[in-house]
Amino acid sequence: MITRLTDNDFDAALDDLAEILHACVHDGASVGFILPFTLNDARAYWHQNVQPGLRSGKLDLFVSYDGPRITGTVQLIPAAMPNQPHRADVAKLLVHPNARLRGLGRSLMNALVLRAQEVGRTVLVLDTRSTDPSRLLYQSLGFQIAGEIPNYCRNPFEPKFEPTTYMYKNLDA
């Protein structure tokens, strides 16, 4: 089941969200963090960086459930600048490593696209490490490659820099 998490549901979801982020980083996901990365680091990210945006309505947080547990998440962050009322960013598509290959990433992205359309956003933008399998998922969902930036992000395991691909999707096309 995919749902939009509300601020009222956030505290109850925090441990699952932290576990997903922690597990994904330790599995090699390039989502802004490097090792060492603790569960407390993961909780701090959600509490300090996501909850304020959720509370203020500046982002939508989607989650997938398997029974009572959250197994995946993604964020829709509408652009705040006056010259970009049509654009939103896709952030932190995360599926717990134990829940992958079940279509959760695709389902989360489909829910995000529907919400973007509901709120009048017609261009979605994201970035992903160029070698990540998520790039293929995004392409299969109709995202186009805008370009690649070499040496953009640090590998989570070792001190080397890797390229990132910027992608976009026009929803009114």
PyMOL commands that set and color helices and strands:
alter all, ss='L'
color gray80, all
select helices_A, chain A and resi 7-26+39-56+97-99+104-118+134-140
alter helices_A, ss='H'
color red, helices_A
select strands_A, chain A and resi 2-5+60-66+69-78+87-95+123-129+144-154+161-170
alter strands_A, ss='S'
color yellow, strands_A
deselect
rebuild
show_as cartoon
